[in-house]
Amino acid sequence: MKENILYLECSAGISGDMAVAALLDLGADRQVLMKSLNSLPLSGYSIEIKNVFKSGIRACDFNVILEHDNHDHDMKYLHNHVSSVPTANDSGIPSHCATGHDDNNSIHQHEHISEQAHGHEHTPEHSQAHGHQHHHDARNLNDIVQIIQSGDLTDGARQLAIDIFRIIAEAEANVHGKKVEEVHFHEVGAVDSIVDIVAFAVCFDNLHPDRVIVSPLTDGTGQIRCQHGLIPVPVPAVTAIVQQHEIPLKISSVEGELVTPTGAAIAAALYNGEKLPAEFRIEKIGFGAGKRDYATAGFLRAMLLEAESDDTHDTILTLETNIDDCTGEALSYTMQQLLDAGALDVFFIPICMKKNRPAQLLKVICKPESRKTMESIIFRNTTTIGIRFQELNRTKLERKIIALETPWGMADVKCCYYGDETYYYPENDSVCRLAQKNKMGFSEMYNLIQMYAREHAAYF
């Protein structure tokens, strides 16, 4: 079975506007995007979408034009070539830091192609109807969630946008030692981020890939200015996000901020630790332009891929530890806790350790992003003081479980697909229940259900 995969190549960084532009360049519907943005109770900005050239390559540029400048593209301001340092806003959170100002990387203003799309016409009547007081208030996460929820978005786009903003808020709370509900986003910068994040969520939902692969994030070095003063690159919110979500990060020699908090949050919301398939066909390529002038390719490349193989490939972890001084009851409880937390499999192997002590080798198979959870359960419930882990590539069959009405009762059957072949495996609990109900042996009941599923495959 073929898969449509979205691949985000972040070798030159990632920001919100770059990500939106890349998806638009892949073919996300602009009318759907503008309709969704226009439905938000938000003002103080307009939208411009155009083609630009970066390093001789045509790229899409998604530009949120604010009524009041937030210094986001002022390279002298960002890199300390000014004499005065602005003060923090009323919330105590720097505007740049708290909103994750996007519009990353460079934009060379030559050979603009004449395609433009404009967003709201923000009249005073529009602002008054939505009850906005421009540029004087700060918004917390709940305020932003209400704005997103009030828009005319699909359920998938709405949830993705909220998830991305929550990741940013949690990172800012971590950096500034506050609770999430205490983090406030300065109004001017928040408009920029809300539009970028909602736009990305709408475009992603419109493309609707089967799965997503995100490359390691590449950031720069040095320092950049925010309203508290100079902060190091990668900026603290970015490092908090990549730490919390275990996203690989590379540091380049480029002096400047290549990864913004919004870009990192988008990656975190989509990242699952998977690698590119061994073979694939490139269906479409999109380039999303950045705007800051750094010594790197100033675009995010996105690709829509079709996996060549009918098999599904992913990456898993195996965790293992030797335990020789733990009760059977504790080990049994640990196994159940691991399975309940999402482990793909858990098992014990009897071994003999030093001093000829009988022991158990505990092995856990899990997704890479679940490693910390699994380790916490093992350390908390067993006597081990060390856990080994290894990353492995896995080929798995596409599968689904169907509820099948059989002459003997309802049975759950796992259907697995390999090429043109389908394999049917009745679930153990169903077999046991129906074997007891029909006074049959386990093997007899299993074979009857399996045969019935195979004969009636055309009906499900």
C-alpha positions as CSV (number, residue, x, y, z in Angstrom):
1,M,0.0,0.0,0.0
2,K,1.4,3.4,-1.0
3,E,1.9,6.2,1.5
4,N,1.9,9.9,1.0
5,I,4.7,11.4,3.2
6,L,5.4,15.0,4.0
7,Y,9.2,15.6,4.5
8,L,10.4,18.9,6.0
9,E,14.1,19.4,5.4
10,C,15.3,21.9,8.0
11,S,19.0,22.1,7.1
12,A,18.6,25.9,6.8
13,G,16.4,26.2,9.9
14,I,12.6,26.5,10.2
15,S,10.2,29.2,11.2
16,G,6.4,29.6,11.0
17,D,6.3,31.7,7.9
18,M,8.8,29.5,6.1
19,A,6.7,26.4,7.0
20,V,3.5,28.0,5.7
21,A,5.1,29.1,2.5
22,A,6.6,25.7,1.9
23,L,3.2,24.0,2.2
24,L,1.6,26.6,-0.1
25,D,4.3,25.9,-2.6
26,L,3.4,22.2,-2.3
27,G,-0.1,23.0,-3.4
28,A,-2.1,23.8,-0.2
29,D,-5.3,25.7,-1.2
30,R,-4.8,29.5,-0.9
31,Q,-8.5,30.2,-0.9
32,V,-9.1,27.7,1.9
33,L,-6.3,29.4,3.8
34,M,-7.5,33.0,3.4
35,K,-11.1,32.0,4.3
36,S,-9.9,30.4,7.5
37,L,-7.7,33.4,8.4
38,N,-10.5,35.9,7.6
39,S,-12.7,34.0,10.0
40,L,-10.5,34.7,13.0
41,P,-11.4,37.6,15.4
42,L,-8.0,39.1,14.8
43,S,-6.9,42.4,13.3
44,G,-3.9,44.6,12.9
45,Y,-2.3,42.7,9.9
46,S,-2.6,41.9,6.3
47,I,-1.3,38.9,4.2
48,E,1.0,39.0,1.2
49,I,1.9,35.8,-0.7
50,K,4.3,36.1,-3.6
51,N,7.2,34.3,-5.4
52,V,10.8,35.4,-4.7
53,F,14.2,34.2,-5.6
54,K,16.7,33.0,-3.0
55,S,20.1,31.7,-4.1
56,G,18.7,31.6,-7.7
57,I,15.9,29.3,-6.6
58,R,12.2,30.4,-6.8
59,A,10.5,30.1,-3.5
60,C,7.1,31.1,-2.0
61,D,7.1,33.9,0.5
62,F,4.3,34.2,3.1
63,N,4.4,37.6,4.7
64,V,2.3,38.7,7.7
65,I,2.4,42.5,7.5
66,L,1.7,44.1,10.9
67,E,0.3,47.6,11.3
68,H,3.1,48.3,13.9
69,D,6.7,47.1,13.2
70,N,8.0,44.6,15.8
71,H,11.7,44.9,14.6
72,D,11.5,41.3,13.3
73,H,13.4,42.0,10.1
74,D,15.6,44.8,11.5
75,M,19.0,43.1,11.4
76,K,20.8,46.0,13.2
77,Y,18.2,45.7,16.0
78,L,18.4,41.9,16.2
79,H,22.1,41.8,16.3
80,N,22.8,44.7,18.7
81,H,23.9,47.4,16.3
82,V,21.8,50.0,18.2
83,S,22.6,52.1,21.1
84,S,19.6,51.6,23.3
85,V,18.0,48.5,24.7
86,P,14.2,48.5,24.9
87,T,12.5,47.5,28.1
88,A,10.4,44.4,28.7
89,N,6.7,44.6,28.0
90,D,4.2,44.7,30.8
91,S,3.9,40.9,31.0
92,G,7.5,40.5,31.9
93,I,8.0,38.2,28.9
94,P,10.0,39.6,26.0
95,S,7.9,40.1,22.9
96,H,10.5,38.3,20.7
97,C,10.9,35.4,23.1
98,A,7.3,34.9,24.0
99,T,5.9,34.9,20.5
100,G,8.8,33.1,18.8
101,H,8.9,35.8,16.1
102,D,9.0,34.0,12.8
103,D,10.0,35.3,9.3
104,N,13.4,33.6,9.6
105,N,16.5,33.8,7.4
106,S,17.2,36.0,4.4
107,I,15.1,37.4,1.6
108,H,16.9,38.9,-1.4
109,Q,14.6,41.5,-2.8
110,H,15.2,41.1,-6.5
111,E,13.1,39.6,-9.4
112,H,9.9,39.4,-7.4
113,I,7.2,37.5,-9.4
114,S,3.9,39.3,-9.4
115,E,1.6,37.0,-7.5
116,Q,0.0,38.5,-4.4
117,A,-2.9,37.6,-2.1
118,H,-4.1,40.0,0.6
119,G,-5.8,39.2,3.9
120,H,-8.2,41.3,5.9
121,E,-8.9,44.9,5.2
122,H,-8.7,45.9,8.9
123,T,-11.1,48.8,9.3
124,P,-11.9,50.4,12.6
125,E,-15.4,48.8,12.3
126,H,-13.9,45.3,12.0
127,S,-11.7,45.9,15.1
128,Q,-14.6,47.3,17.1
129,A,-16.9,44.4,16.2
130,H,-14.4,41.9,17.6
131,G,-13.7,44.1,20.7
132,H,-10.0,44.5,20.1
133,Q,-7.8,47.2,21.7
134,H,-4.8,47.3,19.4
135,H,-1.3,46.8,20.8
136,H,-2.1,47.6,24.4
137,D,-3.0,44.2,25.8
138,A,-1.2,40.9,26.3
139,R,-2.8,37.6,25.6
140,N,-2.3,34.4,27.6
141,L,-2.7,30.8,26.2
142,N,-6.4,30.7,27.0
143,D,-7.1,33.9,25.1
144,I,-5.3,32.6,22.0
145,V,-7.1,29.2,22.2
146,Q,-10.4,31.1,22.2
147,I,-9.3,33.0,19.1
148,I,-8.4,29.8,17.4
149,Q,-11.6,28.0,18.4
150,S,-13.7,30.8,17.2
151,G,-12.3,30.6,13.7
152,D,-13.9,28.6,10.8
153,L,-11.4,25.7,10.9
154,T,-11.6,22.0,10.5
155,D,-11.3,20.0,13.7
156,G,-7.8,18.8,12.6
157,A,-6.5,22.3,11.8
158,R,-7.9,23.7,15.0
159,Q,-6.3,21.0,17.2
160,L,-3.0,21.2,15.5
161,A,-2.9,25.0,15.9
162,I,-3.7,24.7,19.6
163,D,-1.1,22.0,20.1
164,I,1.6,24.1,18.5
165,F,0.8,27.2,20.6
166,R,0.6,25.0,23.8
167,I,4.1,23.7,23.0
168,I,5.4,27.3,22.8
169,A,3.6,28.3,26.0
170,E,5.1,25.4,27.9
171,A,8.6,26.2,26.7
172,E,8.2,29.9,27.7
173,A,6.9,28.9,31.1
174,N,9.9,26.6,31.5
175,V,12.4,29.3,30.5
176,H,10.9,32.1,32.6
177,G,10.0,30.0,35.7
178,K,6.2,30.7,35.3
179,K,3.1,28.5,35.1
180,V,1.7,28.1,31.6
181,E,-1.4,30.2,32.4
182,E,1.0,33.0,33.6
183,V,2.8,33.3,30.3
184,H,1.5,36.3,28.3
185,F,2.2,37.0,24.7
186,H,2.7,40.6,23.7
187,E,-0.2,41.7,21.4
188,V,1.9,42.9,18.5
189,G,4.0,39.8,18.2
190,A,1.2,37.4,19.1
191,V,-0.7,38.5,16.0
192,D,2.3,37.4,13.9
193,S,2.5,34.0,15.6
194,I,-1.2,33.3,15.7
195,V,-1.5,34.0,11.9
196,D,1.5,31.8,11.1
197,I,0.5,28.9,13.3
198,V,-3.1,28.9,12.2
199,A,-2.0,29.2,8.6
200,F,0.4,26.3,8.9
201,A,-2.3,24.1,10.6
202,V,-4.8,24.9,7.8
203,C,-2.3,24.2,5.0
204,F,-1.2,21.0,6.7
205,D,-4.8,19.8,7.1
206,N,-5.5,20.7,3.5
207,L,-2.6,18.6,2.2
208,H,-3.5,15.8,4.7
209,P,-0.3,13.6,4.4
210,D,-0.4,10.0,5.7
211,R,2.6,10.7,7.9
212,V,5.3,13.3,8.5
213,I,9.1,13.1,8.7
214,V,11.1,16.1,10.0
215,S,14.9,16.3,9.6
216,P,17.1,17.3,12.5
217,L,16.8,21.1,13.1
218,T,19.9,23.2,12.1
219,D,20.3,26.4,14.1
220,G,23.0,29.1,14.2
221,T,25.2,30.6,16.9
222,G,25.8,34.0,18.5
223,Q,23.3,36.3,20.2
224,I,20.1,38.0,19.2
225,R,18.2,40.9,20.7
226,C,14.9,40.6,22.4
227,Q,13.1,43.1,24.8
228,H,15.1,41.8,27.8
229,G,18.4,42.4,26.0
230,L,20.7,39.9,24.2
231,I,20.0,36.2,24.4
232,P,22.0,33.3,23.0
233,V,21.3,31.3,19.9
234,P,19.7,28.8,19.9
235,V,17.2,31.0,21.8
236,P,16.1,29.5,25.2
237,A,12.6,28.7,24.0
238,V,14.0,26.6,21.2
239,T,16.3,24.7,23.4
240,A,13.4,24.0,25.8
241,I,11.3,22.7,23.0
242,V,13.9,20.4,21.5
243,Q,14.8,19.1,25.0
244,Q,11.2,18.4,26.0
245,H,10.3,16.7,22.7
246,E,13.7,15.0,22.1
247,I,14.2,16.6,18.7
248,P,17.7,16.3,17.2
249,L,19.5,19.6,16.9
250,K,22.5,20.6,14.9
251,I,24.6,23.8,15.4
252,S,26.0,25.4,12.3
253,S,28.7,28.1,12.0
254,V,26.1,30.6,10.8
255,E,25.8,33.6,13.1
256,G,22.1,34.1,13.6
257,E,18.8,32.6,14.6
258,L,17.8,29.9,12.0
259,V,15.2,28.1,14.2
260,T,12.5,30.2,15.8
261,P,10.3,29.0,18.7
262,T,7.3,28.7,16.4
263,G,9.4,26.7,13.9
264,A,10.6,24.4,16.7
265,A,7.0,24.0,18.0
266,I,5.8,23.1,14.5
267,A,8.5,20.4,14.3
268,A,7.7,19.2,17.8
269,A,4.0,18.8,17.0
270,L,4.8,16.7,13.9
271,Y,8.1,15.0,15.0
272,N,7.9,11.2,15.5
273,G,11.5,10.1,15.2
274,E,11.1,8.3,11.9
275,K,13.7,8.2,9.1
276,L,13.1,8.5,5.4
277,P,12.0,5.3,3.6
278,A,14.8,3.4,1.9
279,E,13.1,4.1,-1.4
280,F,10.5,6.7,-2.4
281,R,9.2,8.8,-5.3
282,I,9.2,12.6,-5.0
283,E,5.7,13.8,-6.0
284,K,6.1,17.5,-5.3
285,I,8.7,19.9,-3.9
286,G,8.0,23.2,-2.2
287,F,10.3,26.0,-1.1
288,G,9.3,28.3,1.8
289,A,11.3,31.6,1.9
290,G,12.7,33.2,5.0
291,K,13.4,36.9,5.4
292,R,16.5,37.4,7.6
293,D,19.8,37.9,5.8
294,Y,22.0,35.1,7.1
295,A,24.9,33.3,5.4
296,T,22.8,30.2,4.6
297,A,20.2,29.0,2.1
298,G,17.2,31.0,3.3
299,F,14.5,28.6,2.6
300,L,12.7,25.5,4.1
301,R,12.4,22.7,1.6
302,A,9.3,20.5,1.8
303,M,8.6,17.4,-0.2
304,L,5.6,15.2,-0.8
305,L,6.9,11.7,-1.2
306,E,5.3,8.4,-2.2
307,A,6.9,5.3,-0.5
308,E,8.0,2.8,-3.1
309,S,7.6,-0.3,-0.9
310,D,4.3,-1.8,0.0
311,D,5.8,-2.5,3.5
312,T,5.7,0.1,6.2
313,H,9.0,1.0,7.7
314,D,9.6,2.8,11.1
315,T,12.2,3.1,13.8
316,I,11.8,1.5,17.2
317,L,13.8,1.3,20.4
318,T,14.6,-1.8,22.5
319,L,15.3,-1.2,26.1
320,E,16.8,-3.9,28.3
321,T,18.1,-4.5,31.8
322,N,19.3,-7.4,33.9
323,I,17.4,-7.8,37.2
324,D,18.4,-10.3,39.9
325,D,16.9,-9.0,43.1
326,C,13.3,-8.1,42.3
327,T,10.1,-10.0,43.2
328,G,7.9,-11.6,40.6
329,E,5.0,-9.5,41.8
330,A,7.0,-6.3,41.1
331,L,8.1,-7.5,37.7
332,S,4.5,-8.4,36.8
333,Y,3.3,-5.0,37.8
334,T,6.1,-3.3,35.9
335,M,5.1,-5.2,32.7
336,Q,1.5,-4.1,32.9
337,Q,2.5,-0.5,33.6
338,L,4.8,-0.5,30.5
339,L,2.1,-1.9,28.3
340,D,-0.5,0.5,29.6
341,A,2.0,3.4,28.8
342,G,2.2,2.4,25.2
343,A,5.0,-0.2,25.0
344,L,4.8,-2.2,21.8
345,D,5.9,-5.4,23.6
346,V,7.4,-6.4,27.0
347,F,8.9,-9.7,27.9
348,F,11.3,-11.4,30.3
349,I,14.1,-13.9,29.5
350,P,15.5,-16.1,32.3
351,I,19.3,-15.6,32.6
352,C,22.1,-16.5,35.0
353,M,24.2,-13.6,36.3
354,K,27.4,-13.3,38.2
355,K,27.8,-15.5,41.3
356,N,25.4,-17.9,39.6
357,R,22.3,-15.9,40.6
358,P,19.1,-16.6,38.6
359,A,17.8,-13.4,37.1
360,Q,15.5,-11.9,34.5
361,L,16.4,-10.0,31.4
362,L,13.6,-7.4,30.9
363,K,13.2,-6.3,27.3
364,V,10.9,-3.5,26.1
365,I,10.1,-2.5,22.5
366,C,8.7,1.0,22.2
367,K,8.6,4.1,20.0
368,P,11.7,6.4,20.3
369,E,9.6,9.2,21.7
370,S,8.4,6.9,24.6
371,R,11.9,6.1,25.9
372,K,11.8,8.5,28.9
373,T,8.4,7.3,30.0
374,M,9.5,3.6,29.8
375,E,12.7,4.3,31.7
376,S,10.8,6.1,34.4
377,I,8.4,3.1,34.9
378,I,11.3,0.7,35.1
379,F,13.4,2.7,37.5
380,R,10.3,3.4,39.7
381,N,9.1,-0.2,40.0
382,T,12.2,-2.4,39.8
383,T,15.6,-2.5,41.5
384,T,17.6,-1.9,38.4
385,I,20.1,1.0,38.3
386,G,20.9,1.0,34.6
387,I,19.0,0.5,31.3
388,R,20.5,-0.2,27.9
389,F,18.7,1.0,24.7
390,Q,19.3,0.6,21.0
391,E,17.6,2.1,17.9
392,L,16.4,-0.4,15.3
393,N,14.7,-0.2,11.9
394,R,11.6,-2.2,11.5
395,T,9.5,-3.4,8.6
396,K,5.9,-4.0,9.7
397,L,2.8,-5.1,7.8
398,E,-0.2,-2.7,7.4
399,R,-2.9,-4.0,9.7
400,K,-6.3,-3.4,11.0
401,I,-8.7,-5.1,13.5
402,I,-12.2,-5.8,12.3
403,A,-15.2,-6.8,14.4
404,L,-16.7,-9.8,12.6
405,E,-20.1,-11.3,13.1
406,T,-19.6,-15.1,12.9
407,P,-22.0,-18.0,13.4
408,W,-20.5,-18.5,16.8
409,G,-20.6,-14.8,17.9
410,M,-18.8,-11.6,17.5
411,A,-15.0,-11.9,17.1
412,D,-12.2,-9.4,16.7
413,V,-9.8,-10.4,13.8
414,K,-6.5,-8.8,12.9
415,C,-6.1,-8.4,9.2
416,C,-2.5,-8.0,7.9
417,Y,-1.5,-7.1,4.4
418,Y,1.6,-8.0,2.4
419,G,1.6,-7.3,-1.3
420,D,-1.6,-9.0,-2.7
421,E,-1.8,-11.3,0.3
422,T,-4.0,-10.9,3.4
423,Y,-3.5,-12.8,6.6
424,Y,-6.2,-13.2,9.2
425,Y,-5.4,-13.7,12.9
426,P,-8.3,-14.0,15.4
427,E,-7.7,-12.1,18.6
428,N,-6.9,-14.3,21.6
429,D,-9.6,-12.9,23.9
430,S,-12.3,-13.5,21.2
431,V,-11.2,-17.0,20.6
432,C,-11.2,-17.9,24.4
433,R,-14.7,-16.3,24.9
434,L,-16.3,-18.1,21.9
435,A,-14.6,-21.4,22.6
436,Q,-16.1,-21.4,26.1
437,K,-19.5,-20.2,24.8
438,N,-19.6,-22.9,22.1
439,K,-17.9,-25.6,24.2
440,M,-15.1,-26.1,21.7
441,G,-11.3,-26.4,22.0
442,F,-9.2,-23.3,21.5
443,S,-7.5,-24.5,18.2
444,E,-10.8,-25.6,16.7
445,M,-12.4,-22.2,17.5
446,Y,-9.4,-20.3,16.2
447,N,-9.4,-22.2,12.9
448,L,-13.2,-21.8,12.4
449,I,-13.0,-18.0,12.9
450,Q,-9.9,-17.7,10.7
451,M,-11.6,-19.7,7.9
452,Y,-14.8,-17.7,8.2
453,A,-12.9,-14.4,8.0
454,R,-11.0,-15.5,4.9
455,E,-14.2,-16.7,3.1
456,H,-16.1,-13.4,3.9
457,A,-13.2,-11.0,3.2
458,A,-15.1,-9.3,0.4
459,Y,-17.6,-7.9,2.9
460,F,-15.2,-5.9,5.0
